[in-house]
Amino acid sequence: MTAKERAKLRSIAMTLQPTTHIGKNGVTEEVVVQLTEQLQAHELVKINVLKNCDYTAKEIAGEVALGAGAEVVQVLGNKITLYKVSTKEGVKHLLEI
């Protein structure tokens, strides 16, 4: 992903609300499945890491991205933004080439 593409995705993510919350259980199989489904539907997902989680957002970002097959766009405070190109029909692609 180029810096220009990352900047575009960050600007889109500014208006998004977190759709997934990671708490004291950390990254579970259910969280990864949920994120994979959301990425197929929307391509860009924002995650909130709750304060009762034992890990920081930076520690969780790589693990979640690897499990969902996505790229980390940014980690800002306790928020993580992930991106993955959707293969689902009818989804508007955010990064048109």
N, C-alpha and C positions, 0 to 999 in steps of 0.2 A: 504494500500500500504506500502510495506516495504521500508526501507532506501535504500536498494540495488536496488530495482525497480525504486525508485524515482531518484537515481543517474544515472541509465541507461537512463531514459527518459530525464533528464536534459542534458545529453551528446548528445542525438539525437536532442534535441531542439536547441542546440547551432548553428546548421547549417540552421535552418528554418528561413524563413522571415515571418513577421507578415501578416496574411491573413485577419484580421479584425481590423478595427480602431474604437475606441469609442471616440466621440467628445463631444461637448457641450450638446447634447441631452441625454447623459448618456446611460444607458442600456434600450433599447426599446424592444418591442416584436419582431420586425424585426431582431434585433441583436441576440436575443436568438434563433430564428428559423434558422438563417444563421449559427450560431455556432453549433447547433444540427446537421444540414446537413453536415457540415465540419467534425465534430467528427465521424459521421457514415462513411464517406469516407476515413478519414486519421488517426483516433484515437488520434492524437496529434496536437494541434492547438496553435499557438502563436498569442496573441492579443496585439495591441499597443493602449495605452491610450494617446490621444493627449493632448497637453498643455492647450487647451482652455476648457477642461473638468473641471467641478466644483468639481469632486471627485478624490481621489488618486487611484492608481492602487490597493492598498491593500483593499480599501473600495469596489471597484467594483468586485474584484476577487471572493469573497464569493457569491455575488448576481448572477453573471454570471454562476458560477459553479452550484449553486442550480437550476437556471432556465434551464440549459442544462443537468442537471443530471450527471455532470462530477466531476472530482477531480482536485484540484489545485496542479500542480506539483511545480511551483515556481512563485514568484513575484519578479522581479528584475528591479528596477528603474521604468520605465513606461511600462514594458512588463509583460504580464501574460501568463503562459503556462498551458493549460488544457489537461487532458487525460480522455478518456472514451473508454472502450472496445467496438468495433464495432460488430454489429450483422449482418452486410451486408455480403453477400457471395462474395468471391474473394478478400477481404481485408486481407493483410498480418498483422498478429497481432504482435505488437511490443514487448509485454511481453509474450513470450512462456514459458509455465510452464512445 
